[in-house]
Amino acid sequence: MAYWTTLPRDQLGRYAEYLSRLLFAKSGMDVYLPEIDNKGIDFVVRSSGGHFYEIQCKARRQLNYSFIEKTKFPVSDARYLCLLLFLEAEKEDPQIFLIPSRTWERPNALFVDRRYEGKKSHPEWGLQFSVRNMPLLECFRVHTTVKEGANKTLQATVAPFSS
């Protein structure tokens, strides 16, 4: 059984942030940490092309609903969600996905837009996880590293892990 199965929720979140930062550093990008984490930015990366990207991390152990308040995750070309799924207790490494915030501009069964107009809850971007919705996430999977594309967007590499 993987050691992360016993971590409390806040420690799992911190661990996911460390793994995410290592992924970007391994990809040749500079990683910067904010002094205060109150704007939904866990870290900023600078690509070799000199462009900056804001990264929000989320760690999940179960396929249930998860969300980010819209005020903490505004849609922009420079904002990404780095999602780490710790679903298989026998595996040490999580599944990692890099999702552009613009994905929520076209909601679907997985990426949902909750407006809550006239309600007590704040508007949020949601992830409606289910086994049926998981194929919608596959195109965002990170296999080894991240690179900057020609159109100044971050992209996951497609080569599988080497053994």
N, C-alpha and C positions, 0 to 999 in steps of 0.2 A: 504494500500500500504506500502511496506517495506521501511524503511528509506534509505537504500542504493541506491534506485532509483534516489535520488537527489544528490548523491555524485559525484564530478568531477572525471574524470578518474584516476588521480594520487592518490586521497584519497581512491578510491575503491581498487587500487592496494595495498596501504599500509594496508588497512583493511583486504584484503585477506591474506597478509603476517602475520598479527597478528593472524587471525583465524587459519592459518596453524601452526604457532608456538605453539599455545594453543593445537591444536590437538596432536602434538608430545609430548608436556609436559604432557598432560592428559594420554598419552600412556606410561608414565614412562620413557621417554627419556630426556636426557639433551639437551638443545638447546643453540647454540652459534651463535652470530651475528658477521659478519665480520666488520672491521673498515671502509672499503671502499667497495662499491658495484660496482666494475668495471669488475668483472670476471664472471658475471652471476650466482653468488651464493648469494641467499638471506639469507640463514642461513645454519648451519651445525648441524646435530643431532648425538648424541652418544647413541647407544643402550645399553641396560643392559648387553649385551655380550661384550661391549667395542669397537664395530666397529663404524666408522664414515661414515656419508652419507651427500653429498652435495645436497641441495634442492633449486630449482628455482621455484618461484611461478608465476602463471599467473591468472589473473581474466578476465572473459569475461561476457558481458551482452547480446551478440548477437551470433548467430551461423553463423559466417563468418570466413574467412581465418585468421589465426594467425600464427606467426612464431617466431623462436629463431635462431639467427645467430649461425652457427656451431662453430665459435671460442669462443662463450660464453656458449656453451652447448655441450662439447665433450662427446662422447659416452664412458661410463665406468660403471662398476658394482656399483660404489658408487654415481652415479649422477641420480637424480630423478626430474621430473616435478610434482609439486603439482598444479593441475588445479582446480580452483573454478569457477563454472558456476552460475552466478546470472541471471537466465532466467525467473523466475516466480515472478513477482512483488508482489504477495499476500503472498509470503513466506519470512520469515525473514532469513532463513538459505540457503546458496548456496548448490549446489551439489558439492561434493569434489571427486577428482580422483587423485590417486598417480601412475604416469607413469614412469617406468624405462627408462632411456635414450636408453638402448639397443633395445627398441621397434622399433626405427627408423632404425635398421639394416635390418628389413624386412618390407619395406614400403607397404602400402595398400591404400585404398580410403581415409582413415582418416589421417594416419601418412605418410606424404610425404617427399621426399628427393629432394630438389631443389638445383642443383649443380651450375647453372648459369656460366658454363665454358665459358670464353672469353666474359663475359658480365660485365656491370657496377655493378650490384647487388652482394652482398656477398652471398656465399652458406648458405643455411638455412635448418633447420628442420621445417616442416610445419604441421599444423593441419587444414585439410580441413573440417570444420564443416558443417554438413547438417543434416536434420532430418533422412535421409536415412543412414548416417554414424554413427549416435549415438549408435546403438547397438555394434559397434566395441569398444566403450569406456567403456561399462558396466563392463567388467571384472576388471577394474581398480578403480571402485567406492569404496570409503571409507564410511562405514556405521557408525562406532563409534570410533574405535581407529586403530592404526597402530602397528604392531609387527615385530620383526625380525624373519625371517624363519630360518630353520635348515641350509639352503644353504647360509646364510649370505646375504639375500636380504630382503628388506622391503616389507611387505605385509599388505594389508588392511584386517581388520576383516570382517567377513561376517554376523554377527548378525545385524538385523535391529535396528534402533533407538528405544529405549524404551520410552513409553509415561509417 
